Amino acid sequence: MKVMGHRGARHEAPENTLPSIARALEAGAEAIEVDVQPTRDGALVVIHDETLERTTDGAGRVDAHTLAELRALDAGDGAQVPTLAEVLELCRGRAELFVELKAPGCEARVVQAIQAADQVEACFVKSFVHPWLLTVKALEPALRTACLLYGRPVDPAAVARAAKAEVFSVGIALLDPDLVERCHAGGVQVCTWNCNDPDAAGRYRDLGVDYLGSDTPTAVCAALGQV
């Protein structure tokens, strides 16, 4: 089981920033999850919300601002809003990267950014909007994808296969042995979010979870001996 730093290490450093991602990598996380939004001038930045207020000192929609304007903001503790290219470089050779699509029309640009970084084999593209994943697969068949779902389907592997996804990702409250078994029987890996209790981490490893998301990767990696 690989620990996946959720937005880096969002309970240890400002989420979706380079310091947060670096913190997760230093903790021993073998995967990192980030979110991508487009800027007004066509760049890709790593930020979860479509608006700026929650995680920066800015205001308004992310896509109403240029990259230069966004770079001038404080994303927490003096950190900048990073670009996807910067995150790809930081994770290079150190961890797999899960990139969540948060806005429509970004599929081609995200694929191109991953290709330009020569990191197709190290990345996953994930989304709740499964048609976006089909677009990603059409653009780059070698790029792995993860389908997100809020609910608990009867046949999760079938849902993943319909999206041409290698990974089924579900909230931790919906995780159970049957779901993991059904996914693995169908050749699909399981990702779950988020385990912030280090005492519980071993239980998910025993269940056979492939990727365990965590906002507190330092404690979770330590509990699992993955430091």
FIKOL-237985 format. One line per field, with one value per residue (C-alpha): residue number from 1; residue in three letters; x negated, y negated, z. Coordinates in steps of 0.05 Angstrom, whole numbers, padded with zeros to 5 digits. Layout:
! residues N
n: c(NUM_...)
res: c(ala_...)
x: c(X_...)
y: c(Y_...)
z: c(Z_...)
***
This chain:
! residues 227
n: c(1_2_3_4_5_6_7_8_9_10_11_12_13_14_15_16_17_18_19_20_21_22_23_24_25_26_27_28_29_30_31_32_33_34_35_36_37_38_39_40_41_42_43_44_45_46_47_48_49_50_51_52_53_54_55_56_57_58_59_60_61_62_63_64_65_66_67_68_69_70_71_72_73_74_75_76_77_78_79_80_81_82_83_84_85_86_87_88_89_90_91_92_93_94_95_96_97_98_99_100_101_102_103_104_105_106_107_108_109_110_111_112_113_114_115_116_117_118_119_120_121_122_123_124_125_126_127_128_129_130_131_132_133_134_135_136_137_138_139_140_141_142_143_144_145_146_147_148_149_150_151_152_153_154_155_156_157_158_159_160_161_162_163_164_165_166_167_168_169_170_171_172_173_174_175_176_177_178_179_180_181_182_183_184_185_186_187_188_189_190_191_192_193_194_195_196_197_198_199_200_201_202_203_204_205_206_207_208_209_210_211_212_213_214_215_216_217_218_219_220_221_222_223_224_225_226_227)
res: c(met_lys_val_met_gly_his_arg_gly_ala_arg_his_glu_ala_pro_glu_asn_thr_leu_pro_ser_ile_ala_arg_ala_leu_glu_ala_gly_ala_glu_ala_ile_glu_val_asp_val_gln_pro_thr_arg_asp_gly_ala_leu_val_val_ile_his_asp_glu_thr_leu_glu_arg_thr_thr_asp_gly_ala_gly_arg_val_asp_ala_his_thr_leu_ala_glu_leu_arg_ala_leu_asp_ala_gly_asp_gly_ala_gln_val_pro_thr_leu_ala_glu_val_leu_glu_leu_cys_arg_gly_arg_ala_glu_leu_phe_val_glu_leu_lys_ala_pro_gly_cys_glu_ala_arg_val_val_gln_ala_ile_gln_ala_ala_asp_gln_val_glu_ala_cys_phe_val_lys_ser_phe_val_his_pro_trp_leu_leu_thr_val_lys_ala_leu_glu_pro_ala_leu_arg_thr_ala_cys_leu_leu_tyr_gly_arg_pro_val_asp_pro_ala_ala_val_ala_arg_ala_ala_lys_ala_glu_val_phe_ser_val_gly_ile_ala_leu_leu_asp_pro_asp_leu_val_glu_arg_cys_his_ala_gly_gly_val_gln_val_cys_thr_trp_asn_cys_asn_asp_pro_asp_ala_ala_gly_arg_tyr_arg_asp_leu_gly_val_asp_tyr_leu_gly_ser_asp_thr_pro_thr_ala_val_cys_ala_ala_leu_gly_gln_val)
x: c(00000_-00025_-00009_00017_00006_00073_00060_-00010_-00006_00053_00058_-00017_-00029_00014_00051_00030_-00034_-00105_-00123_-00063_-00083_-00155_-00131_-00093_-00153_-00199_-00149_-00155_-00092_-00099_-00044_-00019_00051_00063_00118_00113_00149_00139_00118_00146_00085_00086_00036_00050_00043_00049_00107_00170_00225_00250_00246_00187_00215_00207_00134_00102_00106_00138_00211_00253_00248_00182_00197_00210_00136_00072_00016_-00024_00033_00040_-00034_-00031_00017_00000_00024_00006_-00058_-00085_-00080_-00059_-00004_-00047_-00040_-00028_-00096_-00130_-00094_-00113_-00185_-00183_-00154_-00201_-00232_-00205_-00131_-00073_-00028_00049_00075_00149_00186_00229_00253_00280_00237_00170_00159_00113_00071_00061_00041_-00007_-00039_-00050_-00078_-00124_-00151_-00162_-00123_-00066_-00086_-00090_-00022_00052_00107_00169_00239_00310_00330_00316_00324_00264_00224_00245_00219_00153_00147_00162_00107_00055_00073_00012_00033_00068_00132_00173_00248_00275_00343_00382_00428_00416_00436_00453_00397_00342_00296_00349_00354_00278_00277_00332_00288_00226_00195_00143_00161_00228_00225_00276_00285_00259_00328_00352_00292_00303_00271_00324_00309_00234_00245_00291_00243_00183_00221_00236_00164_00176_00135_00167_00152_00187_00188_00171_00140_00114_00112_00045_00073_00122_00074_00053_00125_00131_00066_00095_00157_00113_00121_00070_00068_00085_00098_00078_00077_00026_-00025_-00080_-00042_-00011_-00077_-00110_-00056_-00064_-00140_-00144_-00192)
y: c(00000_-00069_-00130_-00187_-00257_-00292_-00361_-00348_-00347_-00394_-00389_-00401_-00457_-00501_-00454_-00446_-00486_-00464_-00464_-00420_-00371_-00372_-00357_-00295_-00271_-00279_-00240_-00181_-00188_-00147_-00185_-00257_-00282_-00353_-00392_-00432_-00495_-00537_-00610_-00665_-00661_-00585_-00562_-00506_-00520_-00474_-00497_-00460_-00511_-00549_-00612_-00641_-00662_-00598_-00584_-00650_-00724_-00737_-00740_-00718_-00660_-00628_-00630_-00705_-00717_-00710_-00666_-00728_-00754_-00687_-00682_-00748_-00718_-00686_-00614_-00607_-00619_-00660_-00603_-00616_-00581_-00531_-00510_-00438_-00438_-00457_-00401_-00350_-00370_-00366_-00296_-00271_-00206_-00212_-00196_-00181_-00240_-00240_-00301_-00316_-00354_-00407_-00447_-00428_-00435_-00422_-00350_-00365_-00415_-00369_-00312_-00357_-00381_-00310_-00290_-00351_-00331_-00260_-00233_-00194_-00130_-00165_-00200_-00188_-00235_-00231_-00260_-00252_-00268_-00203_-00228_-00273_-00210_-00179_-00242_-00235_-00162_-00181_-00233_-00189_-00115_-00102_-00152_-00118_-00146_-00141_-00148_-00182_-00167_-00191_-00130_-00056_-00018_00055_00069_00017_00052_00045_-00030_-00036_00005_-00039_-00099_-00061_-00075_-00032_-00058_-00064_-00119_-00123_-00158_-00120_-00115_-00072_-00025_00048_00115_00131_00068_00082_00154_00136_00084_00129_00187_00141_00118_00050_00018_-00017_-00087_-00116_-00184_-00204_-00167_-00217_-00168_-00133_-00078_-00059_-00059_00013_00035_00007_00040_00106_00094_00091_00017_-00004_-00079_-00110_-00184_-00224_-00297_-00277_-00234_-00245_-00208_-00156_-00139_-00133_-00086_-00042_-00043_-00077_-00132)
z: c(00000_-00019_00024_-00020_00007_-00003_-00032_-00007_00069_00077_00153_00160_00110_00064_00016_-00056_-00047_-00061_00014_00028_-00026_-00003_00068_00043_00003_00062_00105_00059_00017_-00047_-00083_-00083_-00101_-00126_-00161_-00225_-00247_-00310_-00310_-00354_-00399_-00407_-00355_-00306_-00232_-00172_-00129_-00106_-00108_-00169_-00126_-00087_-00020_00020_00007_-00014_00002_-00066_-00087_-00146_-00194_-00210_-00285_-00282_-00265_-00305_-00281_-00262_-00219_-00184_-00172_-00134_-00082_-00016_-00015_00058_00098_00040_-00010_-00082_-00121_-00160_-00233_-00252_-00286_-00220_-00183_-00236_-00229_-00153_-00155_-00210_-00190_-00119_-00122_-00167_-00180_-00182_-00218_-00207_-00261_-00229_-00290_-00358_-00420_-00387_-00408_-00468_-00430_-00371_-00417_-00454_-00389_-00366_-00434_-00436_-00368_-00394_-00335_-00367_-00332_-00264_-00266_-00259_-00280_-00236_-00237_-00214_-00286_-00321_-00393_-00380_-00365_-00431_-00465_-00429_-00451_-00523_-00521_-00485_-00478_-00435_-00382_-00324_-00296_-00232_-00229_-00167_-00139_-00079_-00077_-00068_-00132_-00134_-00183_-00174_-00224_-00278_-00264_-00271_-00335_-00365_-00352_-00378_-00310_-00275_-00206_-00169_-00117_-00061_00006_00065_00098_00040_00039_00058_00042_-00011_-00050_-00049_-00070_-00127_-00153_-00150_-00181_-00239_-00246_-00216_-00161_-00101_-00075_-00015_00020_00074_00133_00184_00242_00244_00288_00233_00175_00184_00178_00108_00088_00113_00071_00009_-00007_-00060_-00047_00020_00018_00079_00101_00154_00116_00168_00222_00176_00142_00210_00235_00174_00178_00110_00129)
***
